[in-house]
Amino acid sequence: MSKSDYPYAPDEFDVPAPEGAPVGVFRAPRSRWSKTWPFLLVAGIFAVVGIGGVYAVSGGFGGGTPEADAKPPAASAPAEDPAAGDPSTEETPVEEEPVTEETPVEEPANPATDINALLAAADKGAFVRVLNDKGPEGESRVGKAALDAKGFTNVKFEAYPGDSGVTVNSIWYAADRKETAMAVAAVLGIPAEQVTQVAVREGDVVVIVKSALTVAP
C-alpha cells in the first residue's frame, strides 16, 4: 500500500523518531527468546501434569493405593517339620463303642403246642398210676380226670402206700417210657426236672402227688 492510498491522516506515530531516540514499546522489535519461551512454559506444564498422572495411576510416588498400603504383608508360613506333630491338625482318637452281639430272643413256646406234640409221641395206653402221698385230699382223682380228658385209657388213682421220700410232685417212669412220662408231666403241670427214670414195681408211669396239681386246660 502506498502512502497516497493510506486513508488516515498522519499523526505523531507516523513521524519517524530521531536517530537514537527510544522506540515505543509496541513498536520495539521482539527477540526470538521472547517469542519462544511462552510455548516452552506451556509444554513444560503439560509434561509435568502428564508425568504426575502416569505416576498416580501406576502407583508411583511411594507405590500403591491407600488400600494396598493399609494391608500388612502376608506372613510366610513356617516350614512344616514332618517329624513334629501339629497339635492343631492331630486327630483326636475316637473311642469306638464295643459292638455287642444281640442275643436272639427266643419266643416263648406255646404250651398248648408243646403238650400236643408230647401227647402225639406218648403211648396213651400205658399203665399210669396217680398216687396221693400226703397231698390235698382227692388230688389224685383230679390227676386221673385230667389224663382221661387227654386220651389216656389206662389210668389208676390211689393213696401211696408208705412214704415216697419226695417233697414235691414227681413222676417216675420205667425204661422206654420217657416220652409218655413227659406227656403226663405236661398235662399235670409237673416240671421236667422232677421227672426221673426208676425201677418201678408196678405200672409204666407213677405220679407222686405232694401238692395241688396245675392241670393243663
Secondary structure, DSSP 8 states (H G I E B T S, - for coil): --GGG--S---GGGS---TT----GGGS---HHHHHHHHHHHHHHHHHHHHHHHHHHHT-SS-S-HHHHHS----------TTS--TTT---------------------HHHHHHHHHHHS-TTS-EEEEESS-STTHHHHHHHHHHHTT---EEEEE-SS----SS-EEEE-TT-HHHHHHHHHHHT--GGGEEE---SSSSEEEEE-S------
